[in-house]
Amino acid sequence: MFSKKALLLALAMTQGCTVVQANVVFDHFKNNAGKYAAGAAATMATAAAGGFYGYKRVQEYIATEDNAATLETSKHHENWDKIEAENQEFLQNPHDAFPADFTWGAGTSYYQVEGAAENTDQYNWQIDEQGNQRVQHLIGNACDSWNRWREDIDAAHEIGLNQYRFSIDWSKVEPTPGVFDQTAIDRYKEMVTYIRSKGMTELIGFHHYADPQWFAEKEAFTKKENIKDFVRFCTRMVQEIGHAPGRLWATFNSPTGYAFPKYHQGIRVPGIKGNTQLTMEVLKNMAKAHWEVSKACKAVNPNFQIGILLNIMHLDPWREGHLADENVCKIGDKMQNECIFNFFTTGKFAIETPVELDSIKMLPEWMKTFIRSKMQGNGWYARIVAEDTNENVSESLDFIGINHYSHMYMKNAEKVNVPFETKTQNENYTIYPEGMYRAIKLIHEKMVQPIKAKTGKEIPVYVTENGVSHDDPQVRLKFFQRTMYMIKKAMDDGYPVHGYTYWSLLDNYEWGSYDKKYGLVHVDFPIGGNGTLNRTIKTDIGTNWFRNLVTNYKQRFTAGAPAA
């Protein structure tokens, strides 16, 4: 718990209220701590003190808290019965809505499909020091795509896709620091050649969550000095694979999807919980690494096309107008989105959460120092001061990738299980196609438009990861139809999208479990039996609708294979 004195002083100084008034606020949160997740009472009080809301608003909140209406419907939901009734032509012939240069892809990632992952940190973390499993299923050999990669590419081609997304396993290519395995490199080069032979382009990722064990032992991206290791690996791969028309490279698959599970939620290696400061340090170093990789790789080949894939998870207050619910959403958005957006639009990575004390002009420096000293150690607190300004950092973006699945309703700093949204096999996600429109609009407004205003350069936006894990064919059909409708709506409203990549091509290993079935292709896993790992393209009504979309699109815009 924060120092009571620090909170009272903060509230009194920021909003001009008295210490007596501030005491009312603090005591409310303290006396009702049982309603909040651990540490959230102090966090909410501090956020109120820091200027999100004035004392009057806090009084109103306290008076109405228990009477706040539970959300049944919201501005964030569409009337799908009406939309579907009015858009039958689109639902029957969706391919006509997408431009000639649109890419249709599906993705995989090295750790989740390749197997032979013994040199990664995530593999070596599956069993704890006492011999207990930390995960539901051990990964084993995953889909064995390290050996069966041609089957994967053949399946993508048969479905009708014109792009294949995959990532390079750093631990295979550079098994020890500075020592490269040419055989592994040649395997990836052979994959690229085969993809081109099938008339597809590539979206190639340098990093997808799992690190080489040796890099993890150096504390990975928690240390700024380790960035040079990542730059060395990326540069070598660009030298080896080279540039070709339509080839896109991504430095990171979702920096937040890497940092938060590892250092804030503690659900992936190294299993650290509640360290917001370290989480923000990792995000800062990953943003800096992206900039350094871009410079190094463009020095190898100026035509090199690089971007970053950003996960957009909307946080929405369960009770509209509710102080605690709204505050935790604001704090979460600042930690997961704003700091990244600001880096690419201003060249600075800086954050202080839950309160931006430097924005409070009337607060003297000695008071800020005092308050910060009392906040240290709380799991919600972090402060990153910009070390330098990378004025030209927007030049590191040749495209921006959006990874989007769902949203979360937050109530008193905890996730709400939403009764009126369809659940999926992933306990963190409900089916929420409206979020796709919101994510596209957000990236355009927060990144594309500010960068264009500053530099004149309009950065293309792609949907690089989006999918559903559900066995019900009708649910899968609604997911595809409604998602494509929201992408079309975004484009019609002036937010261009240049491609869509479904997650995933294969049913694969979803970070601890084989039970979440996202794939367009079924894989016969040996879970509880003697699975063959054979691939079979799914034929449910939802998958078929998507296949018809890309096939009809391909027939509409017939083109030869891209140049090798």
Beta strands, then each sheet from edge to edge (+ up, - down):
strand 1: 103-107
strand 2: 163-167
strand 3: 201-205
strand 4: 248-253
strand 5: 306-311
strand 6: 314-317
strand 7: 351-353
strand 8: 382-384
strand 9: 399-403
strand 10: 407-411
strand 11: 414-415
strand 12: 461-466
strand 13: 499-503
strand 14: 521-523
strand 15: 535-537
sheet 1: 1+ 2+ 3+ 4+ 5+ 9+ 12+ 13+ 1+
sheet 2: 6+ 10+ 11-
sheet 3: 7+ 8-
sheet 4: 14+ 15-
end
